Amino acid sequence: MSTLLDINGVSKQFTMGGLLSRKVVNAVESASFALSVEKPEIFTIIGESGSGKTTLARMILGLELPSTGTISFRGKTVSSRVSKAERLDFMANVQPVFQNPFEAFNPLKRIDRYLESTARRFLKLRDRAELDRAMDGALQKVGLSLAEVKGRYPHEMSGGQLQRAAIARALIPNPPLLIADEPVSMVDASLRMSIVNLLKSLRDDLKVSVIYITHDLATAYYISNRIIIMQRGRIVEMGDARTVLDNPEHPYSRLLKASVLSTEDAGDGKLATDREMLNRANGLVGVAGRLVDRPDGRSVRVYEGV
Ligand SMILES: Nc1ncnc2c1ncn2[C@@H]1O[C@H](COP(=O)(O)OP(=O)(O)OP(=O)(O)O)[C@@H](O)[C@H]1O
C-alpha cells in the first residue's frame, strides 16, 4: 500500500504574550497517523472547541508549519522550502472546504468567477468551452450545474447550495484529498445530511479521501471510516469509527459520547454533562500518558499511576 498522507509526530506550539508574560499553548502534541492511496476514506478528527482540530488541519493544508514532526504528501514533505510549482501542485491535490460558505466566497464576486479562477489556476485552462466544461463537471459532482450557478452571487443561493458550490470549487483540480473543517455546522439543520451524504459519495464514487473535522458525533458516526478523538491537543483515542464510538474507552471519549447523547444539539462544541465524568476526563489533561494499541485495532491513551 502506498501512503497518501503521513502525519509523523506532529506538534504545534503557539507562543503568546511578551517577555514577562510569555505563554506557550500546545495546540497539537505529537500526532501521528497515515492515509493510504488505495483505500479512500473519511477520516474524522473530533473534539470540543480548542482541542487542536483546526490547527492540525491548517498544518495538513500547509498553512501552518509544525513546530516538530513532519507531514508528507505522496512521500514529499510539506515545508516552506518548496518551489512555486511544487506548492501549486500540492495545493491542487489537497483542497480545503471551510466551515462558512458565506465567508469562503466574496459577496461581490459571482460564484462562477471563483470556479473559473480555480480552473485557470490549477488546470491551466484558457479556452471558454473547456473552462465551462470543467466548471460544469465539478458542479454536477455535487448535484448542481453551471446553468444553475452562472451569474449568481453568494447571497442568491442557500447556505446548503453555496457549500455545495464550495465543494465543487475544491473538486476542480481532481484532488485525492479534501480537508473539510466543520463543513456542515453553518448549514441549515435540514440540509446538513445532504452535505454529509455528498462527502460520502465523493469517497465512494470519486475515490476522494476526506479529513472531516467536526464536533458532531452523530455525523461522525454516520460517515467515518476511522476517527481520532482529540483532547487539548492530544489524540486520546483513534481507530475504526464504529469500534471507538460504540464502545469508547478513554474517559474523554466517553464524556464526548455521553454529552452528545444528553443534549439535543452538539452545536457549540462545548461539553456539558455529568460532573464526575467531566472531572475524570479533565483530570487527565495535565498528564502526558502514551498511546497503546488494543487487540481490536484502536489506540488509546493510557496513564500509568493515574
Ligand atoms: N494562531 C494562534 N495563536 C495562538 N494560539 C492559537 C492559534 N491558533 C490556535 N491557537 C490555540 O490553540 C488551541 C487549539 O486551537 P484550534 O483552533 O486548533 O482548536 P479547534 O479544536 O479547532 O477549536 P474550534 O472547534 O473552536 O475551531 C487553542 O487553545 C487555541 O487558542
The ligand as an SDF file (V2000), in Angstrom:
LIG
                    3D

 31 33  0  0  0  0  0  0  0  0999 V2000
   -2.6110   31.4560   15.8090 N   0  0  0  0  0  0  0  0  0  0  0  0
   -2.7360   31.0900   17.0810 C   0  0  0  0  0  0  0  0  0  0  0  0
   -2.0780   31.7540   18.0670 N   0  0  0  0  0  0  0  0  0  0  0  0
   -2.1860   31.3730   19.3480 C   0  0  0  0  0  0  0  0  0  0  0  0
   -2.9270   30.3320   19.7770 N   0  0  0  0  0  0  0  0  0  0  0  0
   -3.6090   29.6510   18.8570 C   0  0  0  0  0  0  0  0  0  0  0  0
   -3.5600   29.9810   17.4600 C   0  0  0  0  0  0  0  0  0  0  0  0
   -4.3450   29.1070   16.7870 N   0  0  0  0  0  0  0  0  0  0  0  0
   -4.8600   28.2690   17.7120 C   0  0  0  0  0  0  0  0  0  0  0  0
   -4.4280   28.5870   18.9500 N   0  0  0  0  0  0  0  0  0  0  0  0
   -4.7460   27.8780   20.2090 C   0  0  0  0  0  0  0  0  0  0  0  0
   -4.5010   26.5120   20.0090 O   0  0  0  0  0  0  0  0  0  0  0  0
   -5.5140   25.7110   20.6390 C   0  0  0  0  0  0  0  0  0  0  0  0
   -6.1860   24.8260   19.6100 C   0  0  0  0  0  0  0  0  0  0  0  0
   -6.9830   25.6600   18.7600 O   0  0  0  0  0  0  0  0  0  0  0  0
   -7.7540   25.1050   17.4650 P   0  0  0  0  0  0  0  0  0  0  0  0
   -8.4100   26.2590   16.7950 O   0  0  0  0  0  0  0  0  0  0  0  0
   -6.8360   24.2810   16.6520 O   0  0  0  0  0  0  0  0  0  0  0  0
   -8.8610   24.1640   18.1230 O   0  0  0  0  0  0  0  0  0  0  0  0
  -10.1950   23.5670   17.4860 P   0  0  0  0  0  0  0  0  0  0  0  0
  -10.3510   22.2090   18.0650 O   0  0  0  0  0  0  0  0  0  0  0  0
  -10.1410   23.6600   16.0200 O   0  0  0  0  0  0  0  0  0  0  0  0
  -11.3140   24.5180   18.0400 O   0  0  0  0  0  0  0  0  0  0  0  0
  -12.6630   25.0470   17.2860 P   0  0  0  0  0  0  0  0  0  0  0  0
  -13.5760   23.8680   17.2120 O   0  0  0  0  0  0  0  0  0  0  0  0
  -13.1470   26.1070   18.2150 O   0  0  0  0  0  0  0  0  0  0  0  0
  -12.2370   25.5800   15.9610 O   0  0  0  0  0  0  0  0  0  0  0  0
   -6.4420   26.6920   21.3270 C   0  0  0  0  0  0  0  0  0  0  0  0
   -6.0190   26.8120   22.6700 O   0  0  0  0  0  0  0  0  0  0  0  0
   -6.2290   27.9790   20.5690 C   0  0  0  0  0  0  0  0  0  0  0  0
   -6.4800   29.0920   21.3950 O   0  0  0  0  0  0  0  0  0  0  0  0
  1  2  1  0
  2  3  1  0
  2  7  2  0
  3  4  2  0
  4  5  1  0
  5  6  2  0
  6  7  1  0
  6 10  1  0
  7  8  1  0
  8  9  2  0
  9 10  1  0
 10 11  1  0
 11 12  1  0
 11 30  1  0
 12 13  1  0
 13 14  1  0
 13 28  1  0
 14 15  1  0
 15 16  1  0
 16 17  2  0
 16 18  1  0
 16 19  1  0
 19 20  1  0
 20 21  2  0
 20 22  1  0
 20 23  1  0
 23 24  1  0
 24 25  2  0
 24 26  1  0
 24 27  1  0
 28 29  1  0
 28 30  1  0
 30 31  1  0
M  END
$$$$
